[in-house]
Amino acid sequence: MEIEGIKEWEIEKILNKRKIREVEKYLVRWKGFMAEGDTWEKKENLKNVGEALEEFEGRINVEIRRQEKIDMAVLWNTLDTNFFLFSFIYFS
């Protein structure tokens, strides 16, 4: 694809995100390429990808909320079990 006379590659999907030394990078699957062609790109290198970036951030936010719910359920289960054991030992 050409934008303003400059050839640019099209993004199929953003797969992941990482931050190293305060630099955020996104793992990009390029349209027409297989997984072997995936590359880590700085956000400033990803122009004209608003929709793909929004879709990725939305997926990540949903996953984070899901994991937080799981973590809270595990925590409450642990607290409940510990309270039961404490009550059993203390009041026996």
C-alpha positions as CSV (number, residue, x, y, z in Angstrom):
1,M,0.0,0.0,0.0
2,E,1.3,3.5,-0.7
3,I,0.5,6.5,1.5
4,E,1.7,9.9,0.4
5,G,4.0,8.2,-2.1
6,I,5.7,6.0,0.5
7,K,5.2,2.2,0.4
8,E,3.9,0.9,3.7
9,W,3.1,-2.6,4.8
10,E,-0.3,-3.5,6.0
11,I,-0.9,-5.0,9.4
12,E,-3.1,-8.1,9.7
13,K,-3.2,-8.1,13.5
14,I,-1.3,-6.9,16.6
15,L,-0.5,-10.0,18.6
16,N,1.3,-8.8,21.8
17,K,2.9,-5.9,23.6
18,R,6.0,-5.6,25.7
19,K,7.9,-2.8,27.5
20,I,11.6,-2.9,27.8
21,R,13.5,0.0,29.4
22,E,10.4,2.2,29.1
23,V,10.1,1.4,25.4
24,E,6.8,-0.1,24.3
25,K,6.8,-2.5,21.4
26,Y,4.1,-4.4,19.6
27,L,4.3,-7.8,18.0
28,V,2.9,-7.3,14.5
29,R,1.6,-9.9,12.1
30,W,2.0,-8.4,8.6
31,K,-0.7,-9.0,6.0
32,G,0.3,-11.7,3.6
33,F,3.0,-13.1,5.8
34,M,3.2,-16.1,8.1
35,A,4.2,-16.1,11.8
36,E,7.9,-16.2,10.8
37,G,7.5,-12.7,9.5
38,D,6.1,-11.2,12.8
39,T,8.2,-8.4,14.1
40,W,8.4,-6.2,17.2
41,E,7.8,-2.6,16.4
42,K,7.9,0.6,18.4
43,K,4.5,2.4,18.6
44,E,6.0,5.4,16.7
45,N,6.7,3.1,13.7
46,L,3.1,2.1,13.6
47,K,1.3,4.9,11.8
48,N,-2.2,4.5,10.2
49,V,-3.0,1.5,12.4
50,G,-5.5,3.0,14.8
51,E,-8.2,0.3,14.3
52,A,-5.8,-2.6,14.8
53,L,-4.3,-1.0,17.8
54,E,-7.7,-0.2,19.4
55,E,-8.8,-3.8,18.7
56,F,-5.6,-5.2,20.4
57,E,-5.9,-2.9,23.4
58,G,-9.6,-3.9,23.8
59,R,-8.7,-7.6,23.8
60,I,-5.9,-7.0,26.3
61,N,-8.2,-5.0,28.6
62,V,-10.8,-7.8,28.5
63,E,-8.1,-10.4,29.3
64,I,-6.8,-8.3,32.2
65,R,-10.3,-7.9,33.7
66,R,-10.9,-11.6,33.3
67,Q,-7.6,-12.4,35.0
68,E,-8.4,-10.0,37.9
69,K,-11.7,-11.8,38.5
70,I,-9.9,-15.1,38.6
71,D,-7.3,-13.7,41.0
72,M,-10.0,-12.4,43.3
73,A,-11.9,-15.7,43.3
74,V,-8.7,-17.5,44.2
75,L,-8.0,-15.0,46.9
76,W,-11.4,-15.2,48.5
77,N,-11.3,-19.0,48.3
78,T,-7.9,-19.0,50.1
79,L,-9.1,-16.5,52.7
80,D,-12.3,-18.6,53.3
81,T,-10.3,-21.8,53.6
82,N,-7.8,-20.2,56.0
83,F,-10.6,-18.7,58.1
84,F,-12.3,-22.1,58.3
85,L,-9.0,-23.8,59.4
86,F,-8.3,-21.0,61.9
87,S,-11.8,-21.3,63.4
88,F,-11.6,-25.1,63.5
89,I,-8.2,-25.0,65.4
90,Y,-9.0,-22.0,67.6
91,F,-12.5,-23.1,68.7
92,S,-11.8,-26.9,69.0
